[in-house]
Amino acid sequence: MLVGRTVSTPWVSGDCAVHQNALNVEPHLTFREHQILELVAVGCSAKQIAIEINIAPRTVERHIENVRLKLNARNRAHLITQAMHLGLLVIETPPPDEPTLFELK
């Protein structure tokens, strides 16, 4: 879907050995909230997320708002920062030989 960095949540990706502490961090996010958080982190709009996971855009917006409140975030950018700080999101940089979003023509 998107080219460049890969974003994953330890909870969804199953990388429990490396990110075990992230699973014990409060507040608790549901599977759907984690899923939507990942898609927000890579820049998807509510409409794009709705199409991707087959739910209504308004439902996506509600999930985003719930996560924002749980993480005490002011906006989407702060939401991503908070999620990374809490270990809920892991940003993986692609190897140097793979094109990034900025290298595509």
C-alpha positions as CSV (number, residue, x, y, z in Angstrom):
1,M,0.0,0.0,0.0
2,L,2.6,2.6,1.1
3,V,6.3,2.7,0.2
4,G,9.0,3.6,2.7
5,R,9.1,2.8,6.4
6,T,7.3,-0.1,7.9
7,V,5.2,0.6,11.0
8,S,4.1,-2.1,13.3
9,T,2.7,-2.6,16.8
10,P,4.4,-5.2,18.9
11,W,1.0,-6.5,19.9
12,V,-0.2,-7.0,16.3
13,S,3.2,-8.1,14.8
14,G,3.7,-10.8,17.5
15,D,7.2,-9.6,18.4
16,C,6.6,-10.3,22.0
17,A,10.1,-11.3,23.0
18,V,11.6,-8.0,22.0
19,H,8.7,-5.7,23.0
20,Q,7.3,-7.6,26.0
21,N,7.0,-4.4,28.1
22,A,4.8,-2.8,25.4
23,L,2.2,-5.4,26.0
24,N,2.0,-4.5,29.7
25,V,1.7,-0.7,29.1
26,E,-1.5,1.0,30.1
27,P,-3.7,2.1,28.6
28,H,-5.0,-1.0,26.9
29,L,-5.7,-0.7,23.2
30,T,-8.0,-3.2,21.4
31,F,-6.8,-5.2,18.4
32,R,-8.8,-2.8,16.2
33,E,-7.3,0.3,17.8
34,H,-3.8,-1.1,17.3
35,Q,-4.7,-1.9,13.7
36,I,-6.0,1.6,13.1
37,L,-3.0,3.2,14.9
38,E,-0.6,1.5,12.5
39,L,-2.5,2.8,9.5
40,V,-2.7,6.3,11.0
41,A,1.1,6.1,11.6
42,V,1.8,5.5,7.9
43,G,-0.4,8.5,6.9
44,C,-3.7,6.9,5.9
45,S,-6.9,9.0,6.1
46,A,-10.0,7.7,7.9
47,K,-11.5,7.0,4.5
48,Q,-8.5,5.0,3.4
49,I,-8.5,3.1,6.6
50,A,-12.2,2.4,6.3
51,I,-11.7,0.9,2.9
52,E,-8.6,-1.1,4.0
53,I,-10.4,-2.8,7.0
54,N,-13.9,-2.7,5.7
55,I,-15.6,-0.5,8.3
56,A,-17.4,2.9,8.1
57,P,-15.2,6.1,8.0
58,R,-17.1,7.4,11.0
59,T,-16.2,4.2,13.0
60,V,-12.6,4.8,12.1
61,E,-12.8,8.3,13.3
62,R,-14.3,7.1,16.6
63,H,-11.5,4.6,17.1
64,I,-8.9,7.2,16.4
65,E,-10.5,9.5,18.9
66,N,-10.7,6.7,21.5
67,V,-6.9,6.0,21.1
68,R,-6.1,9.7,21.2
69,L,-7.9,10.0,24.5
70,K,-6.3,6.9,25.9
71,L,-2.9,8.2,25.1
72,N,-3.6,11.8,26.1
73,A,-2.6,13.0,22.7
74,R,-3.6,16.5,21.4
75,N,-3.7,15.5,17.7
76,R,-2.7,12.7,15.3
77,A,1.0,13.7,15.2
78,H,1.1,13.7,19.0
79,L,-0.8,10.4,19.0
80,I,2.0,8.8,17.0
81,T,4.7,10.3,19.2
82,Q,2.9,9.1,22.3
83,A,2.4,5.6,20.9
84,M,6.1,5.4,20.0
85,H,7.1,6.7,23.4
86,L,5.0,4.0,25.1
87,G,6.4,1.2,22.8
88,L,3.0,0.7,21.1
89,L,4.5,1.5,17.7
90,V,7.8,0.5,16.2
91,I,9.1,2.3,13.1
92,E,11.4,0.1,11.0
93,T,13.6,1.8,8.4
94,P,14.0,-0.2,5.1
95,P,17.4,-1.4,4.0
96,P,19.4,1.2,2.0
97,D,18.9,-0.6,-1.3
98,E,15.1,-0.4,-1.1
99,P,13.5,2.8,-2.5
100,T,11.8,5.1,0.0
101,L,8.9,7.4,-0.7
102,F,11.2,10.3,-1.4
103,E,13.3,8.3,-3.9
104,L,10.4,7.3,-6.2
105,K,9.9,9.2,-9.4
